[in-house]
Amino acid sequence: MTKPLSPLPKYLRLEAASVVVTLSKPTEFNGVTSDTISLRAPTVRDIRAASTTANGDEEQAELNLFASLAEVGTKDLEGMALKDYTRLQTGYFRLVHDDGI
């Protein structure tokens, strides 16, 4: 039996095929400052591509995947506050988690 997920954090808005993460501070993505970032739901192809381009580096694979899903550069993600990157990771987990429905 799997443990049920905790209530959705206030900084996340989960949609059918994406998640919107509200950041703790505005951050620049692709030259535009925003207080949110969205991730679309990944495909198997996305996962494979991110892994292939990372050459065995799991952290780089995650950065590659998130950058692809958010349509931003990896350097933009690396410039995020750690608190906001953790929010992004949480959003990704909630997006891909099988809720049993």
Backbone atoms as SQL, in Angstrom:
CREATE TABLE atoms (id INTEGER PRIMARY KEY, chain TEXT, resi INTEGER, resn TEXT, atom TEXT, x REAL, y REAL, z REAL);
INSERT INTO atoms VALUES
  (1, 'A', 1, 'MET', 'N', 0.843, -1.185, 0.000),
  (2, 'A', 1, 'MET', 'CA', 0.000, 0.000, 0.000),
  (3, 'A', 1, 'MET', 'C', 0.884, 1.242, 0.000),
  (4, 'A', 2, 'THR', 'N', 0.564, 2.209, -0.856),
  (5, 'A', 2, 'THR', 'CA', 1.369, 3.416, -0.930),
  (6, 'A', 2, 'THR', 'C', 0.833, 4.462, 0.025),
  (7, 'A', 3, 'LYS', 'N', 1.747, 5.277, 0.495),
  (8, 'A', 3, 'LYS', 'CA', 1.391, 6.357, 1.406),
  (9, 'A', 3, 'LYS', 'C', 0.723, 7.481, 0.614),
  (10, 'A', 4, 'PRO', 'N', -0.430, 7.986, 1.057),
  (11, 'A', 4, 'PRO', 'CA', -1.083, 9.076, 0.332),
  (12, 'A', 4, 'PRO', 'C', -0.225, 10.342, 0.375),
  (13, 'A', 5, 'LEU', 'N', -0.326, 11.142, -0.663),
  (14, 'A', 5, 'LEU', 'CA', 0.409, 12.396, -0.701),
  (15, 'A', 5, 'LEU', 'C', -0.186, 13.384, 0.288),
  (16, 'A', 6, 'SER', 'N', 0.682, 14.241, 0.814),
  (17, 'A', 6, 'SER', 'CA', 0.207, 15.305, 1.691),
  (18, 'A', 6, 'SER', 'C', -0.563, 16.324, 0.847),
  (19, 'A', 7, 'PRO', 'N', -1.296, 17.212, 1.483),
  (20, 'A', 7, 'PRO', 'CA', -2.030, 18.228, 0.712),
  (21, 'A', 7, 'PRO', 'C', -1.077, 19.016, -0.192),
  (22, 'A', 8, 'LEU', 'N', -1.578, 19.484, -1.293),
  (23, 'A', 8, 'LEU', 'CA', -0.776, 20.237, -2.244),
  (24, 'A', 8, 'LEU', 'C', -0.299, 21.543, -1.607),
  (25, 'A', 9, 'PRO', 'N', 1.011, 21.813, -1.660),
  (26, 'A', 9, 'PRO', 'CA', 1.511, 23.083, -1.104),
  (27, 'A', 9, 'PRO', 'C', 0.882, 24.270, -1.831),
  (28, 'A', 10, 'LYS', 'N', 0.760, 25.378, -1.138),
  (29, 'A', 10, 'LYS', 'CA', 0.129, 26.573, -1.706),
  (30, 'A', 10, 'LYS', 'C', 0.895, 27.120, -2.902),
  (31, 'A', 11, 'TYR', 'N', 2.188, 26.829, -2.994),
  (32, 'A', 11, 'TYR', 'CA', 2.992, 27.346, -4.100),
  (33, 'A', 11, 'TYR', 'C', 2.858, 26.516, -5.375),
  (34, 'A', 12, 'LEU', 'N', 2.052, 25.446, -5.354),
  (35, 'A', 12, 'LEU', 'CA', 1.859, 24.610, -6.532),
  (36, 'A', 12, 'LEU', 'C', 0.430, 24.704, -7.051),
  (37, 'A', 13, 'ARG', 'N', 0.299, 24.729, -8.380),
  (38, 'A', 13, 'ARG', 'CA', -1.010, 24.602, -9.029),
  (39, 'A', 13, 'ARG', 'C', -0.876, 23.453, -10.022),
  (40, 'A', 14, 'LEU', 'N', -1.503, 22.352, -9.693),
  (41, 'A', 14, 'LEU', 'CA', -1.422, 21.143, -10.499),
  (42, 'A', 14, 'LEU', 'C', -2.558, 21.122, -11.504),
  (43, 'A', 15, 'GLU', 'N', -2.205, 20.931, -12.777),
  (44, 'A', 15, 'GLU', 'CA', -3.193, 20.835, -13.840),
  (45, 'A', 15, 'GLU', 'C', -3.055, 19.453, -14.470),
  (46, 'A', 16, 'ALA', 'N', -3.907, 19.118, -15.420),
  (47, 'A', 16, 'ALA', 'CA', -3.915, 17.773, -16.010),
  (48, 'A', 16, 'ALA', 'C', -2.569, 17.397, -16.627),
  (49, 'A', 17, 'ALA', 'N', -1.928, 18.319, -17.315),
  (50, 'A', 17, 'ALA', 'CA', -0.692, 17.989, -18.017),
  (51, 'A', 17, 'ALA', 'C', 0.459, 18.926, -17.673),
  (52, 'A', 18, 'SER', 'N', 0.346, 19.636, -16.552),
  (53, 'A', 18, 'SER', 'CA', 1.410, 20.556, -16.159),
  (54, 'A', 18, 'SER', 'C', 1.288, 20.920, -14.683),
  (55, 'A', 19, 'VAL', 'N', 2.337, 21.547, -14.196),
  (56, 'A', 19, 'VAL', 'CA', 2.317, 22.091, -12.844),
  (57, 'A', 19, 'VAL', 'C', 2.909, 23.496, -12.921),
  (58, 'A', 20, 'VAL', 'N', 2.309, 24.426, -12.183),
  (59, 'A', 20, 'VAL', 'CA', 2.801, 25.789, -12.098),
  (60, 'A', 20, 'VAL', 'C', 3.345, 25.983, -10.683),
  (61, 'A', 21, 'VAL', 'N', 4.590, 26.427, -10.605),
  (62, 'A', 21, 'VAL', 'CA', 5.265, 26.628, -9.323),
  (63, 'A', 21, 'VAL', 'C', 5.426, 28.124, -9.093),
  (64, 'A', 22, 'THR', 'N', 4.909, 28.626, -7.978),
  (65, 'A', 22, 'THR', 'CA', 5.116, 30.016, -7.589),
  (66, 'A', 22, 'THR', 'C', 6.439, 30.090, -6.840),
  (67, 'A', 23, 'LEU', 'N', 7.304, 30.983, -7.275),
  (68, 'A', 23, 'LEU', 'CA', 8.639, 31.120, -6.691),
  (69, 'A', 23, 'LEU', 'C', 8.623, 32.065, -5.497),
  (70, 'A', 24, 'SER', 'N', 9.612, 31.923, -4.640),
  (71, 'A', 24, 'SER', 'CA', 9.708, 32.795, -3.464),
  (72, 'A', 24, 'SER', 'C', 10.198, 34.188, -3.844),
  (73, 'A', 25, 'LYS', 'N', 10.867, 34.279, -4.997),
  (74, 'A', 25, 'LYS', 'CA', 11.309, 35.584, -5.498),
  (75, 'A', 25, 'LYS', 'C', 11.356, 35.526, -7.020),
  (76, 'A', 26, 'PRO', 'N', 11.084, 36.633, -7.686),
  (77, 'A', 26, 'PRO', 'CA', 11.137, 36.644, -9.152),
  (78, 'A', 26, 'PRO', 'C', 12.520, 36.213, -9.649),
  (79, 'A', 27, 'THR', 'N', 12.514, 35.458, -10.741),
  (80, 'A', 27, 'THR', 'CA', 13.736, 34.916, -11.313),
  (81, 'A', 27, 'THR', 'C', 13.684, 35.103, -12.822),
  (82, 'A', 28, 'GLU', 'N', 14.846, 35.272, -13.442),
  (83, 'A', 28, 'GLU', 'CA', 14.912, 35.476, -14.881),
  (84, 'A', 28, 'GLU', 'C', 15.009, 34.142, -15.615),
  (85, 'A', 29, 'PHE', 'N', 14.106, 33.946, -16.571),
  (86, 'A', 29, 'PHE', 'CA', 14.097, 32.779, -17.446),
  (87, 'A', 29, 'PHE', 'C', 14.016, 33.278, -18.876),
  (88, 'A', 30, 'ASN', 'N', 14.957, 32.872, -19.702),
  (89, 'A', 30, 'ASN', 'CA', 14.987, 33.287, -21.114),
  (90, 'A', 30, 'ASN', 'C', 14.907, 34.806, -21.263),
  (91, 'A', 31, 'GLY', 'N', 15.546, 35.519, -20.346),
  (92, 'A', 31, 'GLY', 'CA', 15.594, 36.975, -20.418),
  (93, 'A', 31, 'GLY', 'C', 14.372, 37.690, -19.888),
  (94, 'A', 32, 'VAL', 'N', 13.406, 36.946, -19.350),
  (95, 'A', 32, 'VAL', 'CA', 12.178, 37.537, -18.814),
  (96, 'A', 32, 'VAL', 'C', 12.068, 37.179, -17.332),
  (97, 'A', 33, 'THR', 'N', 11.815, 38.169, -16.499),
  (98, 'A', 33, 'THR', 'CA', 11.668, 37.931, -15.067),
  (99, 'A', 33, 'THR', 'C', 10.246, 37.481, -14.767),
  (100, 'A', 34, 'SER', 'N', 10.140, 36.399, -13.979),
  (101, 'A', 34, 'SER', 'CA', 8.828, 35.828, -13.655),
  (102, 'A', 34, 'SER', 'C', 8.813, 35.346, -12.214),
  (103, 'A', 35, 'ASP', 'N', 7.622, 35.335, -11.613),
  (104, 'A', 35, 'ASP', 'CA', 7.494, 34.798, -10.255),
  (105, 'A', 35, 'ASP', 'C', 6.894, 33.398, -10.260),
  (106, 'A', 36, 'THR', 'N', 6.710, 32.816, -11.476),
  (107, 'A', 36, 'THR', 'CA', 6.240, 31.435, -11.603),
  (108, 'A', 36, 'THR', 'C', 7.053, 30.732, -12.686),
  (109, 'A', 37, 'ILE', 'N', 7.020, 29.413, -12.632),
  (110, 'A', 37, 'ILE', 'CA', 7.603, 28.590, -13.685),
  (111, 'A', 37, 'ILE', 'C', 6.698, 27.371, -13.857),
  (112, 'A', 38, 'SER', 'N', 6.497, 26.966, -15.093),
  (113, 'A', 38, 'SER', 'CA', 5.627, 25.824, -15.386),
  (114, 'A', 38, 'SER', 'C', 6.435, 24.671, -15.952),
  (115, 'A', 39, 'LEU', 'N', 6.047, 23.466, -15.584),
  (116, 'A', 39, 'LEU', 'CA', 6.605, 22.250, -16.162),
  (117, 'A', 39, 'LEU', 'C', 5.471, 21.498, -16.832),
  (118, 'A', 40, 'ARG', 'N', 5.676, 21.086, -18.079),
  (119, 'A', 40, 'ARG', 'CA', 4.691, 20.210, -18.717),
  (120, 'A', 40, 'ARG', 'C', 4.998, 18.781, -18.302),
  (121, 'A', 41, 'ALA', 'N', 4.020, 17.922, -18.446),
  (122, 'A', 41, 'ALA', 'CA', 4.214, 16.509, -18.103),
  (123, 'A', 41, 'ALA', 'C', 5.239, 15.891, -19.049),
  (124, 'A', 42, 'PRO', 'N', 6.165, 15.095, -18.527),
  (125, 'A', 42, 'PRO', 'CA', 7.200, 14.508, -19.372),
  (126, 'A', 42, 'PRO', 'C', 6.702, 13.281, -20.140),
  (127, 'A', 43, 'THR', 'N', 7.384, 13.001, -21.219),
  (128, 'A', 43, 'THR', 'CA', 7.181, 11.759, -21.955),
  (129, 'A', 43, 'THR', 'C', 8.383, 10.857, -21.672),
  (130, 'A', 44, 'VAL', 'N', 8.278, 9.611, -22.049),
  (131, 'A', 44, 'VAL', 'CA', 9.419, 8.703, -21.922),
  (132, 'A', 44, 'VAL', 'C', 10.587, 9.240, -22.747),
  (133, 'A', 45, 'ARG', 'N', 10.300, 9.790, -23.905),
  (134, 'A', 45, 'ARG', 'CA', 11.335, 10.379, -24.761),
  (135, 'A', 45, 'ARG', 'C', 12.084, 11.490, -24.023),
  (136, 'A', 46, 'ASP', 'N', 11.363, 12.332, -23.287),
  (137, 'A', 46, 'ASP', 'CA', 11.994, 13.409, -22.519),
  (138, 'A', 46, 'ASP', 'C', 12.985, 12.846, -21.500),
  (139, 'A', 47, 'ILE', 'N', 12.561, 11.812, -20.787),
  (140, 'A', 47, 'ILE', 'CA', 13.405, 11.206, -19.758),
  (141, 'A', 47, 'ILE', 'C', 14.667, 10.619, -20.395),
  (142, 'A', 48, 'ARG', 'N', 14.486, 9.904, -21.490),
  (143, 'A', 48, 'ARG', 'CA', 15.619, 9.275, -22.171),
  (144, 'A', 48, 'ARG', 'C', 16.595, 10.318, -22.716),
  (145, 'A', 49, 'ALA', 'N', 16.079, 11.368, -23.304),
  (146, 'A', 49, 'ALA', 'CA', 16.931, 12.415, -23.869),
  (147, 'A', 49, 'ALA', 'C', 17.729, 13.122, -22.771),
  (148, 'A', 50, 'ALA', 'N', 17.075, 13.440, -21.667),
  (149, 'A', 50, 'ALA', 'CA', 17.765, 14.116, -20.564),
  (150, 'A', 50, 'ALA', 'C', 18.878, 13.243, -20.001),
  (151, 'A', 51, 'SER', 'N', 18.615, 11.963, -19.885),
  (152, 'A', 51, 'SER', 'CA', 19.603, 11.023, -19.366),
  (153, 'A', 51, 'SER', 'C', 20.771, 10.849, -20.341),
  (154, 'A', 52, 'THR', 'N', 20.463, 10.727, -21.611),
  (155, 'A', 52, 'THR', 'CA', 21.498, 10.529, -22.636),
  (156, 'A', 52, 'THR', 'C', 22.459, 11.704, -22.695),
  (157, 'A', 53, 'THR', 'N', 21.940, 12.917, -22.618),
  (158, 'A', 53, 'THR', 'CA', 22.791, 14.101, -22.735),
  (159, 'A', 53, 'THR', 'C', 23.568, 14.404, -21.461),
  (160, 'A', 54, 'ALA', 'N', 23.277, 13.711, -20.375),
  (161, 'A', 54, 'ALA', 'CA', 23.950, 13.971, -19.096),
  (162, 'A', 54, 'ALA', 'C', 25.160, 13.079, -18.871),
  (163, 'A', 55, 'ASN', 'N', 25.376, 12.085, -19.729),
  (164, 'A', 55, 'ASN', 'CA', 26.544, 11.204, -19.610),
  (165, 'A', 55, 'ASN', 'C', 26.721, 10.610, -18.214),
  (166, 'A', 56, 'GLY', 'N', 25.628, 10.120, -17.635),
  (167, 'A', 56, 'GLY', 'CA', 25.705, 9.459, -16.334),
  (168, 'A', 56, 'GLY', 'C', 25.627, 10.374, -15.122),
  (169, 'A', 57, 'ASP', 'N', 25.570, 11.667, -15.308),
  (170, 'A', 57, 'ASP', 'CA', 25.487, 12.630, -14.203),
  (171, 'A', 57, 'ASP', 'C', 24.007, 12.850, -13.878),
  (172, 'A', 58, 'GLU', 'N', 23.550, 12.292, -12.750),
  (173, 'A', 58, 'GLU', 'CA', 22.124, 12.356, -12.397),
  (174, 'A', 58, 'GLU', 'C', 21.632, 13.782, -12.160),
  (175, 'A', 59, 'GLU', 'N', 22.463, 14.618, -11.546),
  (176, 'A', 59, 'GLU', 'CA', 22.060, 16.009, -11.318),
  (177, 'A', 59, 'GLU', 'C', 21.892, 16.740, -12.645),
  (178, 'A', 60, 'GLN', 'N', 22.816, 16.494, -13.577),
  (179, 'A', 60, 'GLN', 'CA', 22.714, 17.133, -14.891),
  (180, 'A', 60, 'GLN', 'C', 21.498, 16.614, -15.645),
  (181, 'A', 61, 'ALA', 'N', 21.211, 15.330, -15.502),
  (182, 'A', 61, 'ALA', 'CA', 20.033, 14.757, -16.164),
  (183, 'A', 61, 'ALA', 'C', 18.762, 15.444, -15.670),
  (184, 'A', 62, 'GLU', 'N', 18.677, 15.677, -14.348),
  (185, 'A', 62, 'GLU', 'CA', 17.505, 16.356, -13.795),
  (186, 'A', 62, 'GLU', 'C', 17.419, 17.786, -14.320),
  (187, 'A', 63, 'LEU', 'N', 18.545, 18.494, -14.335),
  (188, 'A', 63, 'LEU', 'CA', 18.553, 19.857, -14.868),
  (189, 'A', 63, 'LEU', 'C', 18.116, 19.867, -16.333),
  (190, 'A', 64, 'ASN', 'N', 18.654, 18.936, -17.118),
  (191, 'A', 64, 'ASN', 'CA', 18.289, 18.851, -18.536),
  (192, 'A', 64, 'ASN', 'C', 16.799, 18.596, -18.700),
  (193, 'A', 65, 'LEU', 'N', 16.269, 17.690, -17.898),
  (194, 'A', 65, 'LEU', 'CA', 14.852, 17.354, -17.981),
  (195, 'A', 65, 'LEU', 'C', 13.987, 18.551, -17.608),
  (196, 'A', 66, 'PHE', 'N', 14.260, 19.174, -16.462),
  (197, 'A', 66, 'PHE', 'CA', 13.461, 20.315, -16.020),
  (198, 'A', 66, 'PHE', 'C', 13.545, 21.464, -17.026),
  (199, 'A', 67, 'ALA', 'N', 14.734, 21.708, -17.574),
  (200, 'A', 67, 'ALA', 'CA', 14.897, 22.781, -18.557),
  (201, 'A', 67, 'ALA', 'C', 14.042, 22.500, -19.791),
  (202, 'A', 68, 'SER', 'N', 14.040, 21.257, -20.232),
  (203, 'A', 68, 'SER', 'CA', 13.236, 20.881, -21.392),
  (204, 'A', 68, 'SER', 'C', 11.750, 21.040, -21.101),
  (205, 'A', 69, 'LEU', 'N', 11.311, 20.574, -19.952),
  (206, 'A', 69, 'LEU', 'CA', 9.889, 20.633, -19.605),
  (207, 'A', 69, 'LEU', 'C', 9.405, 22.060, -19.384),
  (208, 'A', 70, 'ALA', 'N', 10.303, 22.930, -18.906),
  (209, 'A', 70, 'ALA', 'CA', 9.938, 24.330, -18.649),
  (210, 'A', 70, 'ALA', 'C', 10.246, 25.233, -19.847),
  (211, 'A', 71, 'GLU', 'N', 10.970, 24.682, -20.836),
  (212, 'A', 71, 'GLU', 'CA', 11.389, 25.448, -22.011),
  (213, 'A', 71, 'GLU', 'C', 12.232, 26.654, -21.623),
  (214, 'A', 72, 'VAL', 'N', 13.210, 26.397, -20.738),
  (215, 'A', 72, 'VAL', 'CA', 14.184, 27.402, -20.319),
  (216, 'A', 72, 'VAL', 'C', 15.570, 26.774, -20.410),
  (217, 'A', 73, 'GLY', 'N', 16.604, 27.579, -20.264),
  (218, 'A', 73, 'GLY', 'CA', 17.964, 27.070, -20.295),
  (219, 'A', 73, 'GLY', 'C', 18.381, 26.486, -18.955),
  (220, 'A', 74, 'THR', 'N', 19.305, 25.545, -18.988),
  (221, 'A', 74, 'THR', 'CA', 19.806, 24.969, -17.730),
  (222, 'A', 74, 'THR', 'C', 20.480, 26.040, -16.879),
  (223, 'A', 75, 'LYS', 'N', 21.124, 27.016, -17.513),
  (224, 'A', 75, 'LYS', 'CA', 21.781, 28.100, -16.758),
  (225, 'A', 75, 'LYS', 'C', 20.753, 28.912, -15.981),
  (226, 'A', 76, 'ASP', 'N', 19.551, 29.072, -16.538),
  (227, 'A', 76, 'ASP', 'CA', 18.481, 29.780, -15.818),
  (228, 'A', 76, 'ASP', 'C', 18.108, 29.006, -14.557),
  (229, 'A', 77, 'LEU', 'N', 17.992, 27.690, -14.679),
  (230, 'A', 77, 'LEU', 'CA', 17.651, 26.873, -13.504),
  (231, 'A', 77, 'LEU', 'C', 18.768, 26.913, -12.470),
  (232, 'A', 78, 'GLU', 'N', 20.007, 26.903, -12.933),
  (233, 'A', 78, 'GLU', 'CA', 21.144, 26.957, -12.003),
  (234, 'A', 78, 'GLU', 'C', 21.194, 28.282, -11.251),
  (235, 'A', 79, 'GLY', 'N', 20.599, 29.328, -11.819),
  (236, 'A', 79, 'GLY', 'CA', 20.562, 30.630, -11.165),
  (237, 'A', 79, 'GLY', 'C', 19.417, 30.803, -10.182),
  (238, 'A', 80, 'MET', 'N', 18.564, 29.792, -10.072),
  (239, 'A', 80, 'MET', 'CA', 17.434, 29.880, -9.140),
  (240, 'A', 80, 'MET', 'C', 17.911, 29.765, -7.695),
  (241, 'A', 81, 'ALA', 'N', 17.156, 30.364, -6.793),
  (242, 'A', 81, 'ALA', 'CA', 17.395, 30.146, -5.368),
  (243, 'A', 81, 'ALA', 'C', 17.143, 28.661, -5.076),
  (244, 'A', 82, 'LEU', 'N', 17.930, 28.080, -4.185),
  (245, 'A', 82, 'LEU', 'CA', 17.777, 26.658, -3.877),
  (246, 'A', 82, 'LEU', 'C', 16.361, 26.357, -3.386),
  (247, 'A', 83, 'LYS', 'N', 15.790, 27.250, -2.614),
  (248, 'A', 83, 'LYS', 'CA', 14.418, 27.067, -2.125),
  (249, 'A', 83, 'LYS', 'C', 13.455, 26.901, -3.293),
  (250, 'A', 84, 'ASP', 'N', 13.635, 27.702, -4.332),
  (251, 'A', 84, 'ASP', 'CA', 12.746, 27.628, -5.487),
  (252, 'A', 84, 'ASP', 'C', 13.018, 26.390, -6.333),
  (253, 'A', 85, 'TYR', 'N', 14.274, 25.968, -6.430),
  (254, 'A', 85, 'TYR', 'CA', 14.576, 24.744, -7.162),
  (255, 'A', 85, 'TYR', 'C', 13.950, 23.546, -6.451),
  (256, 'A', 86, 'THR', 'N', 13.963, 23.569, -5.119),
  (257, 'A', 86, 'THR', 'CA', 13.319, 22.506, -4.343),
  (258, 'A', 86, 'THR', 'C', 11.818, 22.505, -4.606),
  (259, 'A', 87, 'ARG', 'N', 11.225, 23.679, -4.731),
  (260, 'A', 87, 'ARG', 'CA', 9.800, 23.763, -5.085),
  (261, 'A', 87, 'ARG', 'C', 9.554, 23.144, -6.458),
  (262, 'A', 88, 'LEU', 'N', 10.471, 23.402, -7.389),
  (263, 'A', 88, 'LEU', 'CA', 10.355, 22.835, -8.729),
  (264, 'A', 88, 'LEU', 'C', 10.416, 21.309, -8.678),
  (265, 'A', 89, 'GLN', 'N', 11.331, 20.776, -7.875),
  (266, 'A', 89, 'GLN', 'CA', 11.430, 19.325, -7.714),
  (267, 'A', 89, 'GLN', 'C', 10.132, 18.760, -7.132),
  (268, 'A', 90, 'THR', 'N', 9.582, 19.432, -6.148),
  (269, 'A', 90, 'THR', 'CA', 8.323, 18.996, -5.543),
  (270, 'A', 90, 'THR', 'C', 7.201, 19.015, -6.568),
  (271, 'A', 91, 'GLY', 'N', 7.151, 20.064, -7.365),
  (272, 'A', 91, 'GLY', 'CA', 6.139, 20.165, -8.412),
  (273, 'A', 91, 'GLY', 'C', 6.266, 19.036, -9.417),
  (274, 'A', 92, 'TYR', 'N', 7.483, 18.718, -9.817),
  (275, 'A', 92, 'TYR', 'CA', 7.709, 17.623, -10.763),
  (276, 'A', 92, 'TYR', 'C', 7.219, 16.309, -10.166),
  (277, 'A', 93, 'PHE', 'N', 7.570, 16.052, -8.923),
  (278, 'A', 93, 'PHE', 'CA', 7.142, 14.812, -8.266),
  (279, 'A', 93, 'PHE', 'C', 5.626, 14.715, -8.241),
  (280, 'A', 94, 'ARG', 'N', 4.966, 15.799, -7.891),
  (281, 'A', 94, 'ARG', 'CA', 3.502, 15.790, -7.835),
  (282, 'A', 94, 'ARG', 'C', 2.892, 15.606, -9.228),
  (283, 'A', 95, 'LEU', 'N', 3.552, 16.130, -10.242),
  (284, 'A', 95, 'LEU', 'CA', 3.059, 16.016, -11.618),
  (285, 'A', 95, 'LEU', 'C', 3.114, 14.578, -12.119),
  (286, 'A', 96, 'VAL', 'N', 4.177, 13.856, -11.780),
  (287, 'A', 96, 'VAL', 'CA', 4.356, 12.510, -12.331),
  (288, 'A', 96, 'VAL', 'C', 3.888, 11.407, -11.397),
  (289, 'A', 97, 'HIS', 'N', 3.528, 11.740, -10.179),
  (290, 'A', 97, 'HIS', 'CA', 3.100, 10.739, -9.197),
  (291, 'A', 97, 'HIS', 'C', 1.765, 10.120, -9.585),
  (292, 'A', 98, 'ASP', 'N', 1.688, 8.817, -9.498),
  (293, 'A', 98, 'ASP', 'CA', 0.438, 8.106, -9.762),
  (294, 'A', 98, 'ASP', 'C', -0.436, 8.241, -8.525),
  (295, 'A', 99, 'ASP', 'N', -1.514, 8.992, -8.629),
  (296, 'A', 99, 'ASP', 'CA', -2.373, 9.230, -7.466),
  (297, 'A', 99, 'ASP', 'C', -3.397, 8.127, -7.252),
  (298, 'A', 100, 'GLY', 'N', -3.359, 7.080, -8.075),
  (299, 'A', 100, 'GLY', 'CA', -4.246, 5.941, -7.882),
  (300, 'A', 100, 'GLY', 'C', -5.652, 6.130, -8.415),
  (301, 'A', 101, 'ILE', 'N', -5.911, 7.247, -9.065),
  (302, 'A', 101, 'ILE', 'CA', -7.254, 7.502, -9.597),
  (303, 'A', 101, 'ILE', 'C', -7.339, 7.022, -11.028);
